[in-house]
Each structure stands twice: as C-alpha cells, then as structure tokens.
Amino acid sequence: MDDPRTLLRRMFDAAIAAAQPARCVSPHLPDPKSVRGRLIVIGAGKASAEMALAVEQAWPGRSLHGLVVTRYGYGAPCKQIEIAEAAHPVPDAAGLAAAQRMLELVTGLVADDLVLCLISGGGSALLPLPLPGLTLDDKQQLNRELLRSGATINEMNCVRRHLSAIKGGRLAAACHPARVLTLALSDVPGDDPINIASGPTAADPTTCADALALVRRYGIDVPARVIDVLTSGRGESVKPGDARLARAEVKLIATPYTSLEAAAEVARAAGVTPLILGDSIEGEARDVGKVLAGIARAAALHGQPLRPPCVLLSGGETTVTIRGQGRGGRNVEFLLSLALGLDGLPHTWALAGDTDGVDGAEEVAGAIAAPDTLARAWALGVRPADSLANNDGHGFFEALGDQVITGPTRTNVNDFRAILIAAPAS
C-alpha cells in the first residue's frame, strides 16, 4: 500500500477531478443544429466560470453570449461569455449587480431561443437579488445567521428561495417562452435541483410557511420586513406545474456519488477495499465524527463492516453550530472530533475536505489526521478538546502542519471524507 497520506490525497484529488467541468459538461450539451434562435449562456456557482469555458471550447465558432457569476478568484478565460466575480459565502454588491443584469439578459426571449444555465454550489450567495422591499443588507444578515444556526443546507436554501427575486424557479420563469436547459453540478445531499444554488431554474414545492417555520425553529434573527414577506406570502416561489417552466429541463452532470466512486477506484488500484457509507450524510460535524470513529474502530479491531486494508468513504454536508470563537470549518471540525474518537487508534488515518477547496471561510480545503495527531498536539501545548469546544479546527490542524490546501478547484460536489485503516504489519 502507498504511504497513507499520499494515498488519501490521491483519492481526494480523484474525487475533485471527476467533477471538473472540462470532463463533464460537453457530453450533456445539446446539438447546436437544434438551436434555431439565439443561444444565451447564464449561470452561477463556484464552478460556473469553468463550465462556461467548457461550453466555449465544445462549440468553437458558435456565436454565444451571456453572463455567469462565480466566487472571487474562480474566474476562467472566456472570450464570449462574460465572467463576473462576487463574494461567497456572505453576498456583496457585485453579486447583486450580476443577478440584476442576468434577469435583464433573459428578458424578451422567444420560443426559438435557448438559455443554457450553468449551476453549481455557491450560487445561492452569488445571486443575492432580494424581493422588492428587502435589501442586500437583509440578505447579508440572513446568510450570516443561517451559517451560524446549525440548519442543514437544504433548510437554508428553503429560506433563501422565499426571499429572492431570482431563486426558486424565478430565473427560468423570466426566460419564458424560451427553452431552458440547466446543467448542474450537485453539492447538496439528495441532489435535488431545487437545493442546488437554491434552484433558480427548478420548480419549488416548498412554501413561505415552510421557510417561516425554519426561521422560528432555529431562532434566526431577521428584520421585521423579512418576517412580513414570509407571513404575507409575497415570497412564494414558482411551483410545480407552472406553465412558465414547461420547457425548463435540469440535468445533473456531476454528483457527490460519482466523485466518491472515483476515489474508490484509486483505493482498489492500491489494493485497499473501499466502502462508500453514503453521499448525503448530514448532522452536526462533531457528532458525525464520533459515529464514524466508532465504525472505523469496528473495522480496525473486528474486521467489520470490512477487514483492513480498507477505506471508509462518505460525502454530504455536515453543519456546525458555532459556540466558540475559533476559525471554524465543518470538515476540520469533523476531523478533529474523529481524531478524539479514535484516540490514537493505530494504523488509521483520515482526510476530510471540501471539494471546492474552501472549508468554511478559510482558503483551506481541509486536513489530514493520523494515529499520532493527538500526541503531537499535546506536545505543542495544544489541547484537542479545547480546540473542538472553540470551533477551532483550522487553528488546530494549522499548528500541526496537517492542512490540505488545493487552491481554487473550480468545481464543487460537496464534502469528501476518507478514513483509511491499514493492515497491521505482520
């Protein structure tokens, strides 16, 4: 078997590569001959600029125009499609301006036109156009509160859809009567299009009442005008069966599971048996860490659910309820909790990272834990349990030199977790 750290990183890199737009966009593009009118390209998300570049490269000589918005630093050298950059995870004025221009771009289309919409994770923050009566400040405050609340990503997106002038199917409705083809990279548990970037081109079965219940359940502090939008029903999104979405189609071109399968292939080639535990695991990051530590212990000590050498793979999106003043990150919070649960278990290593290269607000994808992680921390005077209590996973793994830094990956299929259990030396 390869060096455990090297093998874990190879699996992570394979997961990211499987979701690269250069690989997965072109097979899903329509036949150019089928487009009788104009072709307009729009989109939003951390992968949207790279997706737009893939479109340009797949259709050389084709007249294209459009606009996509991505995170600062995630642009691509497109020649025909305009690339705007904006803030994530808390939106800014650049994202607001891009969303307004995007709606203007699709106004006045006809039935022969085709709108190609490129959507990936991060699009919710990058398209922060509020409903009339709400402001960008309201959306910024809401995003901060949602990120701190412990709500799941699907719950967050339910609230966002009902306060937006572009999400929850509204962007596709604005394109009517043109045909709308959305190519989406899923970063959400369950891969439901309505939750990828809060579903700007997907019909939304949830309601303002659902969103209001979530605001109250999590005690989210929002201005009174936000509550008014939800209680009055003014924030109702576009529902299934709406005639304006009759020609709107969504195709999933990459998902968390396909990336986990790519990592599993790397493991098999190295003589390690993979087990994919699931691609939509949710819950508090520290709790998931405890549970997976228990499964890893069973594999290491009892050969169940499989014998070493093996790797336990999983994806999804955990949550962190912020209680401390640390530097956060759901993947490093999971990993620190896992390390505490493993308590120096021999022959066991783990990597947890976000496939977009950014865990929380840090420009760090994640980290690696090893059998000696806790011992090295104590030797440095760093108390692991205190770091976890302070939500300081990034500070903890930075002190050990065990961070995983990829730079912008220009894709996003959610979190990646791998726990590698090696066979004891004979």
Steps between C-alpha positions, in 0.01 A plus 500: 500500500615857430593737779164566674518879465590474134222252429239713677602804301487302174144394583400860576657624178315230302171608657563858393613399150181299442296817537710728281283687247751425223410134543128506568344797313545416131324157502178672611491793259217507245562461128582849370280428196200476734535866601298704251515832683745670732718313747537678835728357768440594863595345831629527853720304737858421584531283188295718264790685335683176425171357370464800270853446370415136428197616300712736292758229433234245402332736252785673315382755249150507647363845581441508875444770752394517859602553860601271786600600852754313709696544822791744510807322366299230318480666159594348164637651175177500302493701176126532432324436830550772760632386837405701808650432843333557834520409868427163661368390750369844605374683189609844384399779260683336209279191528190719524596689184574177312161352595320813381684494167430130458126556525524786251694275261218245479219750463316500167605156374294301249412133465787425258764625746696270730624601842784280622521540877817382679440444871726373778539530874546850634241650269270596787743758637610609152145591387381709796218693329238571768128531450361854482493650847813315613863615477844354448568571867202278586641217286846539653363488854285198411797311354714563807222384730429190290868403497514523880165333568575131449231471230566252221588627153158398368330691781715806435409493133129471577520830688712667230259401221211681661685829537651508151399660170701246298508166687225241541427473127475875441798513262350232274162673514666822381634312194152389385411418221860401414626149565719475812759225542676500836822303547562459872783377719338380820647600835196413711388183679240326287593688177160674481530780239291733716780502757795549264563877519144523638352385170483809276362290212314227692141489620476528878246293698584672831312803628541826688347324799778240486764774490340688789489183710874453446577860598310446824638151566860619491436836663643685200518874563356681195342844447124535537465561124638151434236349726237707318604360161460146633177549695331688216595240240667761277808279490325201341725330245412341163312176558492166315259513208561869427468546122807726490717201589350260247812526280753503785720191546770429760780248441734391778844467342705426813401392850671420830450128436688504169793663677494241779504226235809660343674494837395138550671406171826652622473295819436175314800561274713536816374171644267664752135397527264801488159531661281798413295569812284758324511821301243698698609472863381799703494605865728689735858454379628398843222242537573349160866482604409296808281259302758438227771452763289216638467339157874536436576337837278204412685455170845529659432277801236254375513506120146634478344626276815400307856394573810720463652621282184695429372854462165640616380766255215744552362831380222740580494826688524515876417807707676689776310682771748771594559529872865607516725766346720274287551491124234239432470273197259207499754256353772578751244496782397152387863390475595629844199325655595182311858519630372534856270203447780286355729601787823405323365177347800339323514465122214747444518823302229730366452791260201734497467787256263708292528427128483872422826558687342717770388366838289763671652845451859376475689459171579148617326187372536295818760291681646157571493318835744224595546257791737749665284811447394537864847424637663760275242759601557442870876524445442845350284607791181486290206339678285317240178502704535874564553564129182308419302685766620828348409396143868542410571207270699714258719637777557147633611340171700807396706464820579140403581581137228258384278731295399399146526798266392460137441857389183570296381167357233672284252226576283401795336167584488547873708349779735203469595273788733200491609288799783266407566196720824320412572137576740457795852403397545122520 
